Amino acid sequence: MDKNIIETGKKIKNMEIRGAAKIGRETARAIKLFCENFSGSKKDFIKNLKENARFLVNTRPTAVSLSNSLRYIMRDMDTEMDLEDLRENLIKRSEKFIELSLSAIKKIGEIGANRIRDGDRIMTHCNSSCALSVIKTAFRKGKDFEVFARETRPRYQGLLTAEELCKEGIKTNLIVDSAARYFMADMDLVIIGADAVAANGAVVNKIGTSELALIAKEARVDVIVAAETYKFHPETIAGKLIEIEERDWREVISEEKKREIGDIKVRNPAFDVTPPEFIDLIVTEKGIISPQAAIMILKTEYGWDLDKKDFWEV
């Protein structure tokens, strides 16, 4: 195993590297460094590339941005090339993915900002670079609005969002997760990100998102999802379910407190699934779509043979 790959994988797993977009870019950077630093035969290169890719995929199974970054880099890879050409090709595709990821966030911000009006009150959840891009872009265009950021326990990513918005100069409120329904009647929009989007338009995102979308639907508040197309999950076309990661219970309660309580089981799912009927629209770098149009994005962007196994699985 490559040392840099192991280090990147550990940081992704323990959430030092977090956020679906950043996970995808850091995965691409790790593969780029592996290709640049490898010394050995072509046979060993291919073997090591598979092992390293498999290791990375298993660090955060719910974050499809990770596996899709690898799919983008390794799509149509010609293993008949000589080693130097193969390495160069993979390095260029890694760099291209990083470039596309960064430009996608900017484009989503520009498109999504048009949905925000002066005087709007917006609720958000977790710490999404795409959702933040939409909100910040609208503010930079001179729009006057107010944001309510849920704290997003147990890791408090919503606090990071609140800090970032405050630094931008945006009127921001930090609220406890359970206060969403209390404030929802006064909201105009809910803007969230996504870790994965299924073929039927269902959205996998930080735990609590589906609850928030349900509360918004009850209050007739529009829910906008901001997500790059590389978060759309191609294998769901064939009916594969997106694996929902359950994280360590120590994120919720200390070992000392657990011992003090006694025989208690602590559950800590990191994500949940929001049905498409609770989502009004999805903002991508390609434009705005309805959740039901997700399958068209998948067929356009990921039109490879779905029966064909990924490179690292062969």
Buried (B, 14 or more C-beta within 10 A) or exposed (E): EBEBBBEBBEBBBEBEBBBBBBBBBBBBBBBBBBBEEBEEEBEEBBEBBBBBBBBBBEBBEBBBBBBBBBBBBBEEBEEEBEBEEBBEBBBEBBBEBBEBBEEBBEBBBBBBBBBBEEEBBBBBBBBBBBBBBBBBBBBEEEBEBBBBBBBBBBBBBBBBBBBBBBEBEBEBBBBEBEEBBEBBEEBBBBBBBBBBBBBEBBBBBBBBBBBBBBBBBEBEBBBBBBBBBBBBBBBBBEEEEBEBBEBEBEEBBEEEEBEEEEEEEEEBEBBBBBBBEBBBBBBBBBEBBEBEBBBBBBEEBBEEEBEEEBBBEE
